[in-house]
Amino acid sequence: MTNDRAGQFYVDGAWCEPAMPAPAIPVTDPATESVIGTIAAGSAADVDRAVAAAARAFPDFAVSPVAERIALLGRIAALLEERAEAFAQAIATEMGAAIGFARASHVPFAIAHVRAQMEVLTDYRFERPEAGFTLCKEAIGVCALITPWNWPLYQITAKVAPAIAAGCTVVLKPSELSPYSALLFADVMHDAGTPAGVFNLIGGTGESVGAALAAHPDVAMISITGSTRAGVLVAQAAAVSVKRVVQELGGKSPNILLPDADFAQAVPRGVMAGMRNVGQSCSAPTRMLVPAARLAEVEILAAKAAAEWRVGPPDDTTTTMGPIANAAQYARVLDMIAAGQADGARLIAGGPGRPAGFDRGFYVQPTIFSGVTRDMRIAREEIFGPVLCIMPYESEDEAVAIANDTVYGLGAHVQSTDPVRARAIARRIRSGQVHINYPAWTAHAPFGGYKQSGNGREYGVHGFEEYLETKAILA
C-alpha cells in the first residue's frame, strides 16, 4: 500500500515536509513480512512547529460556538462513513486485521466515537449556577494525543473527537507501525474544514516525537494509549511541566464464569472475546476463571471454539484471524507460549509455531492453556495475542481473589444467569469496566483502568471532561 502523504506531516492546515531530514521509517505488511512503504520520521523540531500552530489556533477555537463544533464533528463522521472501505483496507494492510473484522468493527466503532461526542456536546452545560458560585468548564488547551497500533483508527477518534468537542487543539502522534489509516484520517480532518492549526499530525517514534510532546511546555494535556512502560515514560516526562496525563495502558482481564452460567454459550463467547482482533486488545478477557468441578467440560468447549477460527490472509473475506500486527509482538507472543509450556500449563489448543500451511507472515495459532495457576507468567503478564488462560477456582471468594490478583485493572467479565449475583461479583472486581453476559458495546460507557492500567477515562461524557478545566467564579 502507498499513500501520497507518507513522507509528510499535517501542520497548520496543510501538508508539509519534515523540518529536518531523517531516515524514513519502514512499514511492514504482517501477512508477508515485506516492507510495503515508508513514512517520515518526525523530530522535536516538527513537534515545536505543530504545537506552535495548535497554540495559535486555540484561543479562537476554544470559544467557537458549540453548534459549529457539532457541525464539524458531523462532517468528520460523514467523511469517515463515505471512505469506510479505504480505511478498512488500510487497517487490514498495516496491522493485519481480517478485512471482514476491519469493516464490521474497526471502522464502525471509530465512527461511533465521533457520533457519541456529538451527542455529548448537544446536551452539555459548560456553565452551571451553584450555591454561591458559577461552575465553568473550559477547554484545557493544546492536547498531545499518542495512539497505538492495535486499533489504529478507533483509538484516534476516541481521543480526537472529545478534544475537538471540548474546544481543544491537538497534535496527534499515531503509531509508526500502523500509520496509513492515520494519514487517511488527516485527509478527512482537512476535507471536513477543520480550522488551520486545530488538528496537526506528526509521525515518528515514541522515543523522538512522543518524548518531545510529553516534555513540551506548551502542551497542556497528553493522552496516551499504549503499554504500561510507555505510559510511565510519558508521565515522567510530563511531570516537569505539570501537564495533565491520561493513560489507557495494559490489562490482564478476567472472565469469571459462575457455576450457574450457561457454559455452552459462555465458554465459546469467552474464547471469541479473548481472541478478537488476534487478541490484541488491552481489555481482552484472557483469563477465563471457571469452577474446578467444571474444568473438563470447559476445556472441551474452549478447544472446539478455538478450532472454529479461520487463520488466513487479511484480504480474504473468509479469514476470521489474520496475523499478529508486527514482528516484535509476534516474538513476544511466541515467547509467552513457550513460557506457558515451561511453567507446566496444559496446552489444549494451538501452541508454538505458525498454523499449518504458512511459511511466512506473523501468524500464530489460536492457543489455549488450562490448569493455569496464579504464579505462571502467562497468568500475570499481558501477552497481547490469541492466547487464553483457563484457571480453576473452588469458591466465589477465590474467583474474585484470582480476578484481582494482577497489577492491572482495565476490564473484566462475569457470566451468570442471576443478574443480582453477577452484579454483586462485578462490584468486587477492581477494574474500570465489568461486562456481564457479553453486553453490547457502547461508545458512551467510560473506559479506563485501575492500578497500572492507567489514569483517567475515555469515551462519552467522562472522556470528554478529561479535556476540560474546571473554574469556579464567585460573585
C-alpha positions in Angstrom: 0.0 0.0 0.0 1.2 3.5 -0.7 -0.1 6.9 0.5 0.7 10.2 -1.2 1.2 11.8 2.2 3.5 9.1 3.6 6.6 11.4 3.6 4.8 14.4 5.0 3.1 15.7 8.2 -0.1 17.7 8.5 0.6 21.0 10.3 -1.4 24.3 10.4 -4.0 23.2 7.9 -1.6 21.9 5.2 0.7 19.0 4.3 4.4 19.8 4.8 7.8 18.2 4.6 9.7 17.3 7.8 11.6 20.1 9.4 14.9 18.1 9.3 16.0 15.3 7.0 16.0 11.8 8.7 15.9 8.2 7.6 12.4 7.1 6.7 10.6 4.5 8.9 9.8 1.3 7.0 6.2 -0.1 7.2 5.9 -3.9 7.1 2.9 -5.9 5.9 2.5 -8.5 8.8 0.9 -11.0 6.4 4.0 -11.2 4.1 6.8 -9.7 6.3 7.5 -7.5 3.3 8.3 -3.8 3.6 5.4 -2.0 1.7 6.4 1.6 2.2 7.9 4.1 4.5 6.8 7.1 6.5 8.6 10.3 7.5 10.3 10.3 10.9 9.5 13.4 13.0 11.7 15.3 15.3 11.5 17.7 18.2 11.6 20.5 15.6 8.4 19.1 13.9 6.8 18.9 17.3 7.7 22.5 18.0 6.1 23.6 14.7 2.9 21.6 15.3 2.5 22.7 18.9 3.0 26.4 17.9 0.3 26.0 15.2 -2.1 24.4 17.8 -1.3 27.1 20.3 -2.1 29.9 17.8 -5.4 28.3 16.9 -6.5 27.6 20.4 -7.9 30.9 21.6 -10.4 31.2 18.8 -11.3 27.5 18.7 -11.8 27.3 22.4 -14.7 29.9 22.3 -16.1 28.7 18.9 -19.9 28.1 19.1 -21.0 24.7 20.2 -23.1 24.4 17.1 -20.0 24.9 14.9 -18.1 22.1 16.7 -21.1 19.8 16.4 -21.3 20.5 12.7 -17.5 19.9 12.2 -17.8 16.5 14.0 -20.8 15.7 11.8 -18.7 16.4 8.6 -15.9 14.2 10.0 -18.3 11.3 10.7 -19.9 11.6 7.3 -16.5 11.5 5.6 -15.4 8.5 7.6 -18.5 6.7 6.6 -18.0 7.7 2.9 -14.4 6.5 3.0 -15.0 3.5 5.2 -13.7 0.9 2.7 -10.4 2.8 2.2 -9.9 2.8 6.0 -10.8 -0.9 6.3 -8.3 -1.8 3.5 -5.6 0.3 5.2 -6.1 -1.3 8.6 -6.1 -4.8 7.1 -2.8 -4.0 5.3 -0.9 -2.1 8.0 -1.7 -4.3 11.1 -3.2 -7.5 9.7 -6.8 -7.2 10.8 -9.1 -9.5 8.8 -10.9 -7.4 6.3 -14.3 -8.5 7.5 -13.4 -7.5 11.0 -12.0 -4.2 9.9 -15.2 -3.5 8.0 -17.5 -4.7 10.8 -15.7 -3.4 13.9 -12.6 -1.2 13.4 -14.2 1.4 11.2 -17.8 1.5 12.6 -16.7 1.6 16.2 -14.3 4.5 15.3 -17.2 6.4 13.7 -19.3 5.7 16.8 -16.9 7.7 18.9 -17.4 10.8 16.8 -21.2 10.4 16.9 -21.1 9.9 20.7 -19.2 13.2 21.1 -21.8 15.0 19.0 -24.4 13.7 21.4 -22.4 14.7 24.5 -21.8 18.2 23.2 -25.5 18.7 22.3 -26.6 18.5 25.9 -23.5 19.6 27.8 -23.7 22.6 30.1 -20.4 24.5 30.2 -21.7 26.9 32.8 -23.8 25.8 35.8 -25.0 28.0 38.6 -24.2 26.6 42.1 -24.8 27.9 45.6 -22.5 30.9 45.9 -20.6 30.4 42.6 -20.8 29.6 39.0 -19.1 26.5 37.8 -17.4 26.9 34.4 -15.9 24.1 32.2 -13.3 25.3 29.7 -11.1 23.7 27.1 -7.8 22.8 28.7 -5.5 23.9 25.8 -3.2 22.2 23.3 -3.5 18.4 23.7 -1.0 15.8 22.5 -2.5 12.5 21.6 -0.5 9.3 21.3 -2.3 6.3 19.8 -1.3 2.7 19.4 -1.1 0.2 16.5 -3.7 -2.3 17.6 -6.9 -0.3 17.0 -5.4 2.5 14.9 -8.5 4.5 13.7 -10.7 3.6 16.7 -8.1 5.0 19.1 -7.6 8.1 17.1 -11.3 9.1 17.1 -11.6 8.1 20.8 -9.2 11.0 21.5 -9.6 13.5 18.7 -13.4 13.6 18.8 -13.7 14.6 22.5 -10.8 17.0 22.2 -12.4 18.8 19.3 -15.8 18.7 21.0 -14.3 20.4 24.1 -12.7 23.1 22.0 -9.1 21.9 22.3 -6.5 21.9 19.6 -4.5 18.8 19.1 -1.2 17.3 17.9 -1.6 13.6 17.0 1.2 11.1 17.0 -0.1 7.8 15.6 1.9 4.6 15.9 4.6 4.3 13.3 3.7 0.6 13.0 0.2 1.2 11.6 0.4 4.7 10.2 -1.6 4.7 6.9 -5.1 4.9 8.5 -3.9 8.0 10.4 -2.8 9.7 7.2 -6.2 9.0 5.7 -7.7 10.5 8.8 -5.7 13.7 8.4 -7.2 14.0 4.9 -10.7 13.6 6.5 -9.9 16.4 9.0 -8.7 18.6 6.2 -11.7 17.9 3.9 -14.1 18.4 6.8 -13.0 22.0 7.0 -11.2 21.8 10.3 -9.7 25.3 11.0 -6.0 25.6 10.4 -3.9 24.5 13.5 -6.8 22.8 15.3 -5.6 19.4 14.1 -2.0 18.5 13.4 -0.3 15.2 12.8 3.4 14.3 13.3 4.6 10.8 12.6 7.6 9.1 14.1 8.7 7.1 17.1 7.8 7.4 20.7 11.4 8.0 21.6 11.6 11.1 19.5 8.1 12.6 18.8 6.3 11.1 21.8 9.0 12.2 24.2 9.1 15.7 22.7 5.3 16.0 23.1 5.3 14.8 26.6 8.0 17.3 27.7 6.7 20.3 25.7 5.9 23.2 27.9 3.1 24.4 25.7 1.2 21.2 25.7 -1.5 21.3 28.4 -2.5 17.7 28.3 -1.3 14.4 26.9 -3.4 11.3 26.3 -1.6 8.1 25.6 -2.9 4.6 24.8 -0.1 2.0 24.9 1.9 -0.2 27.1 2.3 0.5 30.8 6.0 1.0 30.2 5.3 3.7 27.6 2.7 5.3 29.9 5.2 5.6 32.7 7.8 7.2 30.5 5.3 9.8 29.2 4.1 10.6 32.7 7.7 11.1 33.9 8.5 13.5 31.0 5.2 15.3 31.5 5.7 15.8 35.2 8.3 18.6 34.7 5.7 20.9 33.2 2.8 19.5 35.4 0.6 18.8 32.5 -2.5 16.6 32.7 -1.8 13.0 31.8 -4.5 10.5 30.7 -3.2 6.9 30.3 -5.0 3.9 28.9 -2.4 1.1 29.4 -2.1 -2.6 29.8 -4.6 -5.2 31.0 -5.0 -8.8 32.1 -8.7 -9.0 32.2 -10.5 -11.9 34.0 -13.7 -13.6 32.8 -15.5 -15.2 35.8 -17.9 -18.0 34.8 -20.1 -18.5 37.9 -21.5 -22.0 38.4 -25.0 -21.1 37.2 -23.7 -19.7 33.9 -24.8 -21.2 30.6 -21.5 -22.8 29.8 -22.4 -23.9 26.3 -22.8 -20.2 25.5 -20.4 -18.5 27.9 -17.3 -20.5 27.0 -17.3 -20.1 23.2 -18.2 -16.4 23.5 -15.4 -16.0 26.1 -12.9 -17.6 23.6 -14.2 -15.2 20.9 -13.9 -12.2 23.3 -10.4 -13.1 24.2 -9.2 -13.7 20.7 -11.0 -11.0 18.6 -8.5 -8.7 16.9 -6.0 -11.5 17.2 -6.1 -11.0 21.0 -4.5 -7.6 20.5 -6.8 -5.6 22.8 -5.8 -4.2 26.1 -9.1 -5.2 27.7 -9.3 -8.7 26.2 -10.6 -11.2 28.8 -7.6 -13.6 28.5 -8.0 -15.2 31.9 -11.1 -17.5 32.0 -11.9 -18.4 35.6 -14.1 -21.5 35.9 -15.4 -23.7 38.7 -12.8 -26.5 39.3 -15.6 -29.1 39.0 -16.4 -27.9 35.5 -12.9 -27.7 34.2 -13.0 -30.8 31.9 -16.3 -29.5 30.4 -14.8 -26.1 29.8 -11.7 -27.5 28.2 -13.8 -29.4 25.6 -16.0 -26.3 24.8 -13.0 -24.0 24.6 -10.9 -26.2 22.3 -13.8 -26.6 20.0 -14.3 -22.8 19.9 -10.6 -22.2 19.2 -10.8 -24.7 16.2 -13.5 -22.6 14.6 -11.2 -19.6 14.0 -10.0 -19.4 10.4 -6.5 -18.1 10.3 -5.6 -16.6 6.9 -4.6 -13.6 4.8 -6.3 -10.4 6.0 -7.7 -9.7 2.5 -9.6 -13.0 2.4 -13.2 -12.4 3.3 -13.4 -15.9 4.9 -10.5 -15.1 7.3 -11.5 -14.5 10.9 -8.0 -14.2 12.3 -5.1 -12.5 10.5 -1.5 -12.3 11.6 -0.1 -10.6 14.7 0.4 -6.9 13.8 4.2 -6.7 13.8 7.5 -8.6 14.3 8.2 -7.5 17.9 4.7 -8.5 19.1 4.9 -11.8 17.2 8.2 -12.7 19.0 6.5 -11.7 22.3 3.6 -14.0 21.8 5.7 -16.9 20.8 7.9 -16.3 23.9 4.8 -16.3 26.1 3.5 -19.6 24.6 6.9 -21.1 25.3 6.7 -19.8 28.9 3.3 -21.3 29.4 4.7 -24.7 28.4 7.8 -24.3 30.5 5.7 -23.4 33.6 3.6 -26.6 33.2 0.3 -25.2 31.9 -1.6 -27.8 29.8 -1.9 -26.9 26.1 -5.4 -27.8 24.9 -5.4 -25.8 21.6 -2.8 -24.3 19.3 0.7 -24.0 20.5 4.1 -22.7 19.2 4.8 -22.1 15.5 2.7 -21.0 12.6 -0.5 -22.7 11.7 -0.2 -25.4 9.0 0.2 -24.1 5.5 2.0 -20.9 6.5 5.8 -20.5 6.0 5.9 -16.7 6.4 3.9 -13.9 8.0 3.4 -13.2 11.7 0.7 -15.9 12.0 0.1 -17.8 15.3 -2.4 -20.5 16.2 -5.3 -19.7 18.5 -3.9 -21.1 21.7 -5.5 -22.1 25.0 -3.8 -23.2 28.2 -5.6 -24.9 31.0 -4.7 -25.6 34.6 -3.0 -22.2 34.7 -2.0 -21.0 38.2 -1.6 -17.5 39.5 2.2 -17.7 39.7 2.7 -18.5 36.0 4.0 -15.8 33.6 1.0 -16.3 31.3 -1.4 -15.6 34.2 0.4 -12.4 35.2 1.9 -10.8 32.1 0.0 -9.2 29.3 0.5 -11.4 26.2 -1.4 -9.3 23.6 -2.1 -12.2 21.3 -4.6 -15.0 20.8 -3.6 -16.9 24.0 -6.2 -17.8 26.6 -5.6 -19.0 30.1 -8.2 -21.2 31.8 -7.9 -21.0 35.6 -9.9 -23.1 38.0 -11.4 -21.8 41.3 -13.1 -23.5 44.3 -15.4 -20.7 45.6 -16.7 -17.3 44.6 -14.3 -15.6 47.0 -11.4 -17.4 45.4 -12.6 -16.4 41.9 -12.7 -12.7 43.0 -9.3 -13.1 44.6 -7.8 -14.5 41.4 -9.5 -11.8 39.3 -8.0 -9.1 41.4 -4.6 -10.7 41.7 -3.0 -8.6 39.0 -1.2 -5.2 38.7 -3.8 -4.3 36.1 -7.4 -3.3 36.3 -8.8 -2.3 32.9 -11.7 -4.7 32.2 -13.5 -7.8 33.5 -16.3 -10.1 32.6 -18.8 -12.0 34.7 -21.1 -14.7 33.4 -24.2 -15.8 35.3 -28.0 -16.4 34.8 -28.6 -14.5 38.0 -28.3 -10.7 37.4 -28.2 -9.9 41.1 -25.4 -12.4 41.8 -23.5 -11.2 38.7 -23.7 -7.5 39.8 -22.6 -8.4 43.3 -19.4 -10.1 41.9 -18.9 -7.2 39.5 -18.8 -4.7 42.3 -16.0 -6.6 44.0 -13.7 -6.6 40.9 -11.1 -3.8 40.8 -11.4 -2.7 37.2 -12.6 0.2 35.2 -15.2 -1.8 33.3 -17.1 -5.0 34.1 -19.2 -6.7 31.4 -22.0 -9.0 32.4 -23.0 -11.7 30.0 -21.3 -10.1 27.0 -23.3 -7.0 26.6 -23.4 -4.7 23.5 -20.5 -2.2 23.3 -21.3 1.4 23.6 -19.2 4.5 22.9 -20.7 6.2 26.0 -19.6 3.9 28.8 -16.4 5.3 30.5 -13.3 3.2 29.7 -10.1 3.3 31.7 -8.2 1.5 34.3 -7.4 0.9 38.0 -3.9 0.3 39.2 -1.2 0.0 36.4 -3.9 0.1 33.7 -3.8 3.9 33.7 -5.4 7.1 34.9 -8.4 9.0 33.6 -11.3 7.8 31.4 -12.2 7.8 27.7 -15.5 7.6 25.8 -18.7 9.5 26.3 -19.1 12.4 28.7 -16.4 11.1 31.0 -13.8 11.1 28.2 -15.0 14.5 27.1 -14.5 16.0 30.5 -10.8 14.9 30.6 -10.3 17.7 28.0 -11.8 20.4 30.2 -10.6 22.6 33.1 -12.8 23.5 36.0 -13.2 27.1 37.0 -15.3 28.5 39.9 -16.5 32.1 39.6 -17.6 33.5 43.0 -19.6 36.7 43.0 
